[in-house]
Amino acid sequence: MLQRALSASLKQPVVTLLTQTLVDGADPDFAAPSKYIGRFYTEAEARKKATELGWRIKEDKGRGWRRVVPSPEPLSIIEIPAIRALLDAEIMVVAGGGGGVPVVDLNDQLVGVEAVVDKDRASALLANLLGAEQLIILTGVDEVMVDFATPKQRSLRAVSARTVRGFLEAGQFPAGSMGPKVEAALAFLTAGGGEVLITSPERLPEALDGICGTRISG
């Protein structure tokens, strides 16, 4: 659907590339999984699933119990050469879907592992590997906010990476919502990216014109 929509809108060839993301088999998250997936269960239901299916389970902030899987840091994108070749041929590429298929290198062979790579971190890595100057992160809000859902709530429009890092360290961006996006933005900028724009899909055209959205610079 995304491929067809982009092709129709931009009037140019678009391909979707199944992408493998290299991770470290010794990543700490394999020993202590942190990524919640699937539906919520009562504790009794979750423990039954864990026994029957070998799941690892964890309580999700008092909302219920869920399955957890490893979410290792992405190290590289295996298909980078193919993506570059397609871009050089003026073909737009949809890549890194869902963070990519996580793989580890075992004796020079790629082996799939059961994990979920954070899609924002994978996108930041992909952008860095391609030498992109700007990373756009689309989410459910028009702008990044601090003091969210309080009388002091305010939007961030144009801010430095240093300022955003300070807000992150102060706990302004929860791990289950804006936190991973801000972390990905900072990773992109730290690795040499020029600017990150965070906004909603609906308001992207306005954000590109500077009317809304949050712009984070190095």
C-alpha positions in Angstrom: 0.0 0.0 0.0 2.8 2.4 0.9 4.7 1.6 -2.3 1.6 2.2 -4.4 0.7 5.5 -2.7 4.2 6.9 -3.0 4.5 5.9 -6.6 1.1 7.5 -7.5 1.9 10.7 -5.6 5.5 11.2 -6.7 5.1 9.8 -10.2 8.3 7.8 -10.0 9.3 4.2 -9.5 9.1 2.9 -6.0 10.3 -0.5 -4.7 9.9 -2.2 -1.3 13.0 -4.0 -0.1 12.9 -6.7 2.5 15.7 -5.5 4.9 18.0 -7.3 7.3 19.4 -5.5 10.3 22.6 -6.8 11.8 22.6 -7.0 15.6 25.1 -8.4 18.2 24.2 -11.8 19.5 25.8 -10.7 22.8 23.6 -7.6 23.1 22.4 -7.3 26.8 18.8 -7.2 25.7 18.9 -10.8 24.7 19.4 -11.6 28.4 16.9 -9.1 29.7 14.2 -8.5 26.9 12.6 -5.1 27.0 10.3 -4.9 24.0 6.6 -5.4 24.7 4.6 -7.1 21.9 1.1 -8.4 21.5 -2.0 -8.0 23.6 -2.4 -7.5 27.3 -3.1 -10.5 29.6 -4.0 -11.0 33.3 -1.0 -12.3 35.3 -2.5 -15.8 35.3 -3.1 -15.8 31.6 0.4 -14.5 30.9 2.0 -17.1 33.1 0.1 -19.9 31.4 1.3 -18.6 28.0 4.8 -18.5 29.3 4.6 -22.1 30.4 2.9 -23.4 27.3 4.8 -21.4 24.6 8.1 -20.5 26.3 7.4 -16.8 26.3 9.1 -14.3 28.6 6.5 -12.1 30.2 6.5 -8.8 32.1 4.0 -6.4 33.6 3.5 -3.3 31.5 3.2 -0.3 33.9 0.2 -1.6 35.8 -1.8 -2.0 32.6 -1.5 -5.8 32.4 1.0 -8.5 31.5 2.5 -8.8 28.0 5.1 -10.8 26.2 8.6 -9.3 25.9 11.2 -10.0 23.3 14.8 -8.7 22.9 15.3 -5.3 21.2 19.0 -5.2 20.4 20.8 -2.2 19.0 21.0 -2.1 15.2 24.6 -2.2 14.0 24.3 -2.2 10.2 21.8 -2.6 7.4 22.8 -5.6 5.2 21.1 -4.3 2.1 22.8 -0.9 2.1 24.6 -1.5 -1.2 21.3 -2.5 -3.0 19.5 0.6 -1.5 22.3 2.9 -2.7 22.2 1.4 -6.2 18.4 1.8 -6.4 18.7 5.4 -5.2 21.4 6.1 -7.8 19.0 4.8 -10.4 16.4 7.4 -9.2 14.2 4.6 -7.7 12.7 5.4 -4.3 13.1 2.6 -1.8 10.9 1.6 1.1 13.3 -0.1 3.5 13.7 -1.1 7.1 10.1 -2.0 7.7 9.4 -2.8 11.3 13.1 -2.1 12.1 14.2 -4.8 9.6 14.6 -8.5 10.1 17.2 -8.9 12.9 20.2 -11.2 12.0 23.5 -12.1 13.6 26.8 -13.0 11.9 27.8 -16.5 12.9 31.0 -17.6 11.1 30.3 -15.3 8.2 26.8 -16.5 7.8 23.7 -14.5 8.6 21.3 -16.2 11.0 17.9 -14.8 12.0 17.1 -14.2 15.7 13.9 -13.8 17.5 13.9 -10.1 18.4 12.3 -6.7 17.4 14.7 -3.9 16.4 13.3 -0.5 17.2 12.2 1.1 14.0 13.2 4.6 14.8 16.8 3.5 15.7 17.0 1.4 12.5 15.8 4.4 10.5 18.4 6.7 12.1 21.1 4.2 11.3 19.8 3.7 7.7 19.9 7.5 7.2 23.4 7.8 8.6 24.7 5.0 6.4 23.2 6.7 3.3 24.7 10.0 4.3 21.3 11.7 4.6 21.4 15.3 5.8 17.9 15.2 7.2 15.9 12.5 9.0 12.1 12.9 9.2 10.3 11.0 12.0 6.5 10.8 11.6 4.5 10.1 14.7 1.0 10.7 16.2 1.6 14.3 17.3 2.4 17.5 15.3 5.3 18.5 17.6 7.4 17.1 20.4 6.1 18.4 23.8 7.5 18.9 27.2 5.5 18.8 30.5 3.0 16.8 28.4 -0.6 16.7 29.8 0.1 19.3 32.5 -0.8 23.0 32.7 2.9 23.8 31.6 2.6 21.7 28.4 4.5 23.4 25.5 5.7 22.4 22.1 9.3 22.4 21.0 9.8 24.0 17.6 13.5 24.6 16.9 15.8 23.2 19.4 19.4 22.0 19.8 20.4 18.4 20.4 21.9 19.5 23.7 18.6 20.9 24.9 16.6 17.9 23.8 19.2 15.5 25.5 18.6 17.5 28.7 14.9 17.0 28.5 15.4 13.3 27.8 17.7 12.8 30.8 15.1 14.7 32.9 12.5 12.1 32.0 10.4 14.3 29.8 10.1 11.6 27.0 8.7 8.2 28.2 10.2 5.0 26.9 6.8 3.9 25.6 6.1 6.9 23.4 8.4 9.8 22.4 11.5 8.4 24.1 12.7 6.1 21.3 12.1 8.8 18.7 14.1 11.4 20.6 16.9 8.8 21.2 16.9 8.0 17.5 17.1 11.7 16.6 20.1 12.2 18.9 21.8 9.1 17.5 21.4 10.4 13.9 22.8 13.8 14.9 25.7 12.4 16.9 26.7 10.2 13.9 26.9 13.3 11.6 23.3 14.0 10.5 22.4 17.6 10.0 18.8 17.9 11.2 15.8 15.9 12.4 12.2 16.9 11.8 9.5 15.3 14.0 5.8 15.8 13.1 2.6 14.0 12.1 2.0 12.5 8.6 -1.0 14.8 8.1 1.1 18.0 8.7 4.3 17.0 7.0 3.9 19.5 4.1 3.4 22.3 6.6 6.3 21.1 8.7 8.6 21.1 5.7 7.6 24.7 5.2 8.5 25.6 8.8 4.9 26.2 9.9 4.8 23.4 12.5 6.8 20.4 13.6 9.9 20.1 15.8 13.3 20.6 14.3 16.3 19.3 16.2 19.8 20.4 15.0 23.2 19.3 16.1 
